Amino acid sequence: MIMEYKMDTIKTFYYDRPIIEKGYANQTLSIDISVPDISVKPVDEKMKDVFIGGKGFDLWLLWHSVKSTTHWTDPDNAICIASGPMGGTPLYPGSGKSIVTTISPLTGSVIDSNVGGYFGPYLKFSGFDALEVKGKTEKDIVILIDGVDEKVEILETSGLPDDSYDLSAILTEHFAQGKPRHISVVSTGPGAKNTRMGCLNFTWYDLKRKRARYKQAGRGGIGSVFADKRIKAIVARWDTVKADTNNPANGNALKAVGRKHAKEIVKLDPKQNEMATIGTTHLVTIMNDFDLLPTHNFQYGKHPEAVNIGQEVYRPIFDAGYDGCWMGCTVACSHGVKDFVPLTGPYKGTKVFVDGPEYETIAGCGSNLGIFDPHTIIEMNFYCDAYGLDTISVGTSIAFAMECFEMGLIDETHTRGINLSFGNRLAALEMVHQMAEGDGFGLIVGQGVRQMKSILARDYKADPHIMQDIGMEAKGLEFSEYMTKESLAQQGGYGLALKGPQHDEAWLIFLDMVHNFMPTFEQKAEALHWFPMFRTWFGLCGLCKLPWNDIVPEDNKDTPEPAKVMKHVEWYAEYYTAVTGKKTTPDEIIRMSEGVYNFQRIFNLKMGFGQRDHDDIPYRAVGPVKPVEYESRRERYDKELVEKHHVDITGMDTEEKNRLLRKFREALYEELKDAVYKRRGWTANGIPTLETVRRLGIDFPDVLELLKAHGIE
């Protein structure tokens, strides 16, 4: 790629790279681009014991960077990136994750996103358990963390492209010194500048295809913070990764447990979900079969054309070959489409490689928009990556706009002549391009559902009450792509999640609705304690959760707690022990996560959130909003009113029945809050108690002061 650009070094920091000890570099890297200044902070045993690594380290650094009044555009808002003690292990499946944390443009509070690619491990092996970048600059910069030459540089740059694909390719070649696999680039695109839902692209170099490929830190607009600071990219350079680069406490034990899990995946994945062949696309037809696939802005859970965007369609479309986003991962689910030709936008008529799509993108940019054409979904996927946009927020926001259009809350005078009806493929693509350009109605859609509700009510006199019911956001974050109307457990999984309705904290829809593993109310409440805690642990350690429960032991269904896949949980405890040297049990894993989880809840409290009313969700997540939704499941809803609530529905019309159903379901969700708060050791208002923070060792003076200010003492 021939392009004229300039990069001038404005700050260089040389350091002595520490030897990794039992999974830790024992220091973090702090960069203030306003000054500019580069420094190193030590990591002590207390920090490791309480915060473990990954998201825990991110939260601790961010807590000390921001004030309760910090806005996402303020210089003191930091972007923190960390791996974890197990991150970078090539012997264990799914061990290449980074966790990114900042104050979100969408929520105004803490957001974190778990992402693959090589950056997190390369950062740690270069000598840093975590990175914090704060400040703002008036000129575009690139940050280089060079673990080979043991230096950190801040470079002013001009002439680099905005498009994330072009940018990653140029920077990979520029810094690689002939070894492109030794480079990982973090970047975003023009969409991040003009929306609140920018994502970060993390690269990993694909030797077979000879190109830098992407995984995304998508949620909450982290890329928009990145763009606002005028960071073009952060680049990590490292040498060859070996089995002992992480310097585990017991290498033989690590090899033994890693081989067990990898061998099982190779044997069972072809018989189960075929992740190594079709990735997460298998979820499309499963969700559709169980009436859980979001369709037309989460109004419905199935559609007869869903098969057109399922795994059997993508099977021949995906380019064959190994697709692991970290070295040695046998799940290898990061599939892509080779020689795809977009029909719109700046790449129109040009062959491109597309990373994905995965289930969330297929559902969000497909069925939820009434689009059942795989090629349109692939094109939206490609442009979201190139523009640095989160496909989940993009899909859910466009879906909301489409329903507003079809209901007459907005019309073509507001959308500048665009027919935003469900199923209009070209209109959906046009919205993505407008978001990237910061132009047209796409500028409004790019602000996210919460801001859209305010804008449409203020400027176009749209009914705020109906928009509150159908606008699929909570805490300001757009819903990820699962229908929750019929799953109380997943309603809690979304509403009670710390950062907003994202499935990585408590993905219970499959366990609840497909396997029926938690039929009782008590089991649901217990699940909403255990599963968020265990899933949090993956983000502390630098791990992907897919090896845990997407490929399961053959006898798992016969175990006492099949939903937890306890055989794998025990393997993870062995893995942690082998790396860190700290003897660990499954119960101790949960306790580790509880400390960080409760600290994040308190962090939300610091930022003005983190109480009961902030755990509310739009009614569409709980039940049918409109009569047409009730009618789509009339037999089910009528039966619920009669048999569960003992209502005589004789002579009632649909609207009357729907009002009654809403009353019962909203009350049940409030009851669930009470049960989960009690199980987590929180007050009835959703705040961790003094006893809880002391038990977990997070009773720091500023934490106690904050709790006291909210009546907890």
Buried (B, 14 or more C-beta within 10 A) or exposed (E): EEEEBEBEEBBEBEBEBBEBBBBBBBBBBBBBBBEBBBEBBEBEEEBBEBBBBBBBBBBBBBBEBBEEEBEBEBBBBBBBBBBBBBBBBBBBBBBBBBBBBBBBBBBBBBBBBBBBBBBBBBBBBBBBBBBBBBBBBEEBBBBBBBBBEEBBBBBBBEEBBBBBBBBBBBBBBBBBEEBBBBBBBBBBBBBBBBBBBBBBBBBBBBEEBEBBBBBBBBBBBBBBBBBBBBBBBBBBBBEEBEBEBBEBBBBEBBBEBBEBBBEBBBEBBEEBBBBBBBBBBBBBBBBBEBBBBBBBBBBBBBBEBBBBBBBEBBBEBBBEEEBBBBBBBBBBBBBBBBEBEBEBBEBEEEEBBBBBBBBBBBBBBBBBBBBBBBBBBBBBBBBBBBBBBBBBBBBBBBBBBBBBBBBEBBEEEBBEEBEBEBBBBEBBBBBBBBBBBBEBBBBBBBBBBBBBBEBBBEEBEBBBEBBBBBBBBBBBBBBBBBBBBBBBBBBBBBBBBBBBBBBBBBBBBBBBBBEEBBEEBEBBBBBBBBBBBBBBBBBBBBBBBBBBBBBBBEEBEEBEEBBBBBBBBBBBBBBBBBBBBBEBBBEBBBBBBBBBBBBBBBBBBBBEBBBBEBBBBBBBBBBBBBBEBBEBBBEEBBEBBEEEEEBEBEEBEBEEBBEBBBEBBBEBBEEBBEBBBEBBBBBEBBBBBBEBBEBBBBBBEEBBEBBEEBEBE
